[in-house]
Amino acid sequence: MAKKISVYVSEEMHRTIKAAASLQGKSLSEFMVDAAMRALHNPDRKAASSRMDQIRASVKTGISLEEILQMREEGRRF
């Protein structure tokens, strides 16, 4: 059985959320449940940063930071 959660927000926030829900063709409840699910399933910034560090460590490249910056600058000259 579904449980009810009450959250108090300002009138301005309520109007903003209600308008966003409407633009997506959703009820306020559907919109808020979707937002909660996205928040629960998306990694927080710390976890995402840690994962990116792991990916960077696993990628071997022979290009230094200085070379990348130089290539970027060369691309801007054209």
C-alpha positions as CSV (number, residue, x, y, z in Angstrom):
1,M,0.0,0.0,0.0
2,A,1.3,3.5,-0.8
3,K,2.3,5.8,2.0
4,K,1.7,9.5,2.1
5,I,4.5,12.0,2.7
6,S,3.6,15.7,3.4
7,V,6.2,18.3,2.6
8,Y,5.7,22.0,3.3
9,V,7.1,24.5,0.7
10,S,6.6,28.1,0.1
11,E,3.8,29.2,-2.2
12,E,6.3,30.3,-4.8
13,M,8.0,26.8,-4.7
14,H,4.6,25.1,-4.9
15,R,3.7,27.2,-8.0
16,T,7.0,26.4,-9.6
17,I,6.8,22.7,-9.0
18,K,3.2,22.5,-10.1
19,A,4.0,24.4,-13.3
20,A,6.9,22.0,-14.0
21,A,4.7,19.0,-13.4
22,S,2.1,20.4,-15.7
23,L,4.6,21.1,-18.5
24,Q,5.5,17.4,-18.3
25,G,1.9,16.3,-18.3
26,K,2.2,14.8,-14.8
27,S,0.3,15.3,-11.6
28,L,2.1,17.0,-8.7
29,S,2.4,13.6,-7.0
30,E,3.8,11.9,-10.1
31,F,6.3,14.7,-10.6
32,M,7.6,14.5,-7.0
33,V,7.8,10.7,-7.0
34,D,9.9,10.9,-10.2
35,A,12.1,13.6,-8.7
36,A,12.6,11.5,-5.5
37,M,13.5,8.4,-7.6
38,R,16.0,10.4,-9.7
39,A,17.6,11.7,-6.5
40,L,17.8,8.2,-5.0
41,H,19.3,6.6,-8.1
42,N,21.7,9.2,-9.1
43,P,25.1,9.1,-7.4
44,D,25.9,12.1,-5.2
45,R,28.7,14.3,-6.2
46,K,31.2,12.6,-3.9
47,A,30.4,9.2,-5.3
48,A,30.5,10.5,-8.9
49,S,33.8,12.2,-8.3
50,S,35.3,9.0,-6.8
51,R,34.1,7.0,-9.8
52,M,35.6,9.5,-12.2
53,D,38.9,9.2,-10.3
54,Q,38.8,5.4,-10.8
55,I,38.1,5.8,-14.5
56,R,40.9,8.4,-14.9
57,A,43.3,6.0,-13.1
58,S,42.4,3.2,-15.4
59,V,42.9,5.1,-18.6
60,K,46.6,5.2,-19.7
61,T,47.6,8.1,-21.9
62,G,50.9,9.4,-23.0
63,I,49.6,13.0,-23.3
64,S,50.5,15.4,-20.6
65,L,48.3,18.2,-19.3
66,E,50.6,20.7,-20.9
67,E,50.2,19.0,-24.3
68,I,46.4,19.0,-24.0
69,L,46.4,22.7,-23.1
70,Q,48.7,23.4,-26.0
71,M,46.4,21.5,-28.4
72,R,43.4,23.3,-27.1
73,E,45.1,26.7,-27.7
74,E,46.2,25.7,-31.2
75,G,42.6,24.8,-32.0
76,R,41.5,28.3,-30.9
77,R,43.9,30.0,-33.3
78,F,42.0,28.9,-36.4
